[in-house]
């Protein structure tokens, strides 16, 4: 038994996701003595922080004595480095990832893996041809609420699934009276922004894994707040959508209604909720909690316009208990990918799966532009 060091370039280390989620996950694995492999060895992640701001990088690296760099080419040329991870802005991700593949690095990417379906498939095929391990982050599937929903489905709780509804969003301030909670690049097309490109890759793997494969989509988009202030307080014009309403059709004819908005105020259990209705029961989850109403306990409400309702519909649902320990969803993904590289263990979230997310976003944009239903073809490498 031995410790095996694996060097990982974390591109975008000073950003919100790169630093607060991914780097923290890798450091937690390292602090616990590494990731155990099948043969008893432990895989010890050694992150190399990559970014544009040397001062920030040095400050981040100091507490854990990490290496850092502002030179991507030098990081990729280092033969001791095995994995390239990208958590920077969407724009330019395809070029950065292709350079890593050409350098023989295994690649792990935040979503979306590209801005167009053609680029996403070309990248997946290039990684496959190069023989490198590859994958994309699909963190939401590891959230406690969705994990409980997945267990309900696998147990047969729903019977025949009839329909589903996904509601997502909150009010993102425009920077005028309060700072925005999202970076300004999210609202600029040239920088890879847009609600659909940012979030619908998540909806693709969530629906595919919890309900069924998406086969078609109808979508309408809108830009409700056309002008915002950036991080420096300067006005800029929003040229992407901040609101999207969609219907997905899933294998078997199941319809999934999806509302997504950065211009809505929350009056539901969580900022993202997913409800699945079936013949034998229904369930609704947020990020952490999940509630069920089985057929045998379904009430019979009466629609009455003359007197206010007396029942509390929320009280008629039962919470699914926490029977599994909580896992940071980003760490869960890293553990799977590191075992994929270090142990050749299976990894389901390949770049082909990432391309499916881009395919859905592309279909939504086409549906809006052409005002019609768009069928989704099965993707292959």
N, C-alpha and C positions, 0 to 999 in steps of 0.2 A: 504494500500500500504506500502511495506517495501523493504528494501535492503536485498538481500539474497546472502551471500558470498559463492563462489564455489572455492575450493582449487584445483589447477592444477599443477601437477609435470611436468615441462618442462625439459625433459632429452635432453642433448645436447645444453643447453642454451648458451654456449659460442661459439658455431659454427655459421657459416654464416647464415644458415636458421633459426636456433633456436633463435638467438639473434636479427638479423637485420630485420627479417620478422615476425616470430610468436610471440616472446615476445613483440615486438613493437606493434603488433596488439592488444594483450591482454591489454597492458598498455593504449593504446588509448581508448579502450572500458571503462576501469576503470576511466580514466581521464574525460570522458564524463558523469560519474555518473552511469555507468553500462548499461546493456542491458535490454530494456523494455520487459516484458513478457505479456501474454494475460490478466492476472488478475490485471495488473497495478504494480506488483512488479518489481524491477530492480535486475538483476543478476550481482553481482559484482565479476569479476575474481580476484583471489588472487594467482598469480604464485609463485611456489617454484622452484628455479633454481637448477638444478641437473647437475653435471659434474664431471670431474676428477681433475681440477686445482682449488684448494681452493683460491689461490690469485686472479685469474681471476673472479671467482664467487663472491667473496667479493666485488671486485671493481665494477662489474656490478650491484650488488644488492643494493649498498649503496645509489645511488641517489633517489631511490624510496622506500627505507627501506623494501626491499623484503627479505624473508627467502631464505636460500640456503643450499645445502648439497652435500657431495661427497658420501653419503651412500644410494644407491638405495634401498636396502632392508628395511632400516629404513623408507624411504619415502613411500614405498608400505605398510608397516605395520601400518602406521598412519591412524587410522580410520576416521580422519577428512578430509583426502584427498579423492576427488571424481573422478578426471580424471587423467589418465596417458597419457602424450603426448611424442612421440619419434621422435626426429629430429637428432639423432646421425647417425653414418655410417650404411650402410645397413647390414654389417656383424653383426650377433648377435641380430638383431632386433626381430626375431621370438622368441628367448628365453626371451628377455626382455618383450615382449608383453604378452607371455603366463604367465609369473610371475605376471604381472599386472592383468590379467584376474583371475588368481587363488586367488589374493588378493581382488577380488570383485570390481576392479576399472573399470569405463568406459574408453575405450581406443580410442585414435585418433592418427593415425600414418602417418608419411611421407611415400611417395612411394619410392621404392617398399615395400610392406608390408612383403615380404619374398623373399628368393633367389630361391625357387622352388615352383612349383604349388602345390605339395602335402602339403608342409608346409603352404602355403597361405590358402588353403581350410581347413586344420586342425585347423588353428587359427580362421578362420571365424566361423567354427562349434563350437569350444570351447567357443567363446564369445557368440554365440547364446544360447548355452546350459546354460551358466552361467547367462543369463538374463541381461547382461550388455549392455549399449549402445556402439556402435562401428562404426568407420568410418576411412576413409583415405583422405588425402589432395588431392584435384583435383583443384589446384589453377588456371591453365591456362584457364579453361573454363570461368573464371570471368574477363579475360583481356578485355579491351575495344574493341580491334579489333575483337576478337572471339565473344564477346557479340553482336557486330553489325552483324557479319556473321550469328549468330543464329537467330537474328530478321529477317534478309532477308529470311532465310529458312522458318521460321514460317509464313511469309507473303505470301509465294508461289512465291517469286521473280524468282527462278531458273526454274520454270516449272518442267520438268523431269530432274533430275540430271544425267549427263552422265559420268563424271569422275572428279578426283581431284588430286592435286599435293601438297605435303607438302615438303618444303625445309628448312632444319635446319642446323646450324653450324657456326663455326668461327674458326680462327686460335688460338689454345691453345699453348702457348710457351712451349718449352721443358725444361725450367729452365736453359739453358746454357747461353744465352745472356740477357734474361729477365725472371723474375719470372713467373711461370705458373699461369693462372687464375683459375685453378681448383685444388683441393687437390690431392695429390699423390695417395690416396686410390682409387680414381676413375679409376686408371690404374692397379690395383692389384686384381686378382681374389679372393684371400684368404680374402680380405677385402670387398668383395661385389661390386667390380668395374665392369666396362664395359659399353660402350655406350648404348647397347640395354637394359640391365637391368635398367640403370639409366633413359633413355628417352622414351623408347617405352611404358611403362605404361601411360605416358602422351598421346602418340599418340592414345592409345586404347580409352581412354574416350573422346578425342577430336573427333575422327572419329565416334565412336559409337553415340555421341550426336548430331553432326552436319551433318553427312552424312547418317549413317546407321550402323547396327551391322556388325562387321568384321566376316566373315565366313571362310576365308582361307588366307594363306600367303606364299609367296616365298621370300627368303632373302639370300643375300651374304654379308659376313663380311670380314674385313681386318684390320690388324695392320700396319699402315703406318709409324709410328714413334716408333720403338721398344725399344728405350732407352731414359730415361728422368732423370732429377735431381729432388730430393724431396725437401721438405721445408728446410732441413739442408744442401742442396747443394750436397748430395751424389747421385751417379748414381744408378739407379735401372732398371731392365728389365721389360718392359710392357708385360703382359701375357694375355691381353684382347683386344677386338677390339676397334679401335678408328674411324672406318668408317663402315657404314651399308647402303646398298641399298636394298629396299624392294618393293614388290607389295602386297597390300591388296585387297582382293575381299570382297565386301560389299553386303548385302542383295539386291537382284535385279540385280546382275551382275555388279555393279559399280566397276571400278578399281581405286585404289588410289596409285599413285606412290610416294614413300617416300625416300628422300635422307637425310642422317644424317651424319655429320662428325665434328670431332674436328681438322681436318687437311685441312681446306678450308678457303679461304679468301672471304669476303662478297662483292658481287656486285649485290645486290638486295635491296629492300626497307627496309628489317629488317633482324635480325639474324634468325628469324623463319617466314616463310610466308606460307599461305595456300590458294590455288586457287581452287574454285569449278566452273565447267562449266556445264551449263544446257541449255535446248532447248530455254528458254526464256531470258537467260542472264547469265553472269559470274560475279564473285566477287573474289577479292583477298585481304587478310588482313595480317597485321603484328601484333605486340603486341598491338599497339594503334590505327592504322589507318586502314580503309577499303575502297576499291574502287570498283565501279561497272561499267559494260558495258551491258546495256539491249539490247535485240535483235533489237529493233527499232533504236538504235543508234550504231549498230555494223558496222564498216567501211568495205570496200571491198579492202584489200590491194592486190597489184600485185607483184608477185615474179619476179624480174628483175635482171639478172646477169650483165647487160651491164652498168647500171647507178646506182649510189648510191641512196638509198632511201631518199626521202625528208620529209616524214611524221615522226612525233614523236609519237610512239605508246603509250607512257605514257600519253601524253596529251589527248588521246581519252577515258580516264576513268574519272569518276566523283567520288569525295570523298563523302562517307556517313557522314553526319554531326553528331556532338556530341549532342545528344538529351537527354542523361541520364548522371547524375553526375558520376564521376570516383570513383570507390571503390577499395581500396587495395584488390587484389584477395585473399591474405591470411586471411585478416580480414573477408572478405565475407564468407569464409569457416568456420571460427571460430564462427561467429554469427549464422550460420545455426546449427552447432554442439552444441553450448551452448543452443540454443532453443530446440534442440532435447533432451538434458539432462534435462533442467530446465522446459520445457513446454510439453515434449513428442511430439513435432512437428515433421513432417516427415523429414527424412534426406536421400537423394538419394545416397550418396557416401559411402555406407557401405563397410565392409571388403570383401563382395562377389564381389563388383565392383573393389576393390583393387586386388582381386585374378584374375580378368579378365586381368588386366595389366600384371601380372606375367605370365598368360597363353600365352599372345601374345609374350612376351620375350622368353619364353620357346619354343614356336613354331618357332620363328626366329632362335634360336640356333639349333634346330633340322633340320630345312630346310637347313641351311648352312652345317651342318655335313653330312646330308644324300643326299644333292643336289637334293631335290625334293619339291613338293608342299605339304603343311601341312594344313589339315582341322582343324577348331576349333570347338570343341564340346560345346554345351550349358552347362554352369555351374549351379549347384544347390547346396544348403546346405543339 
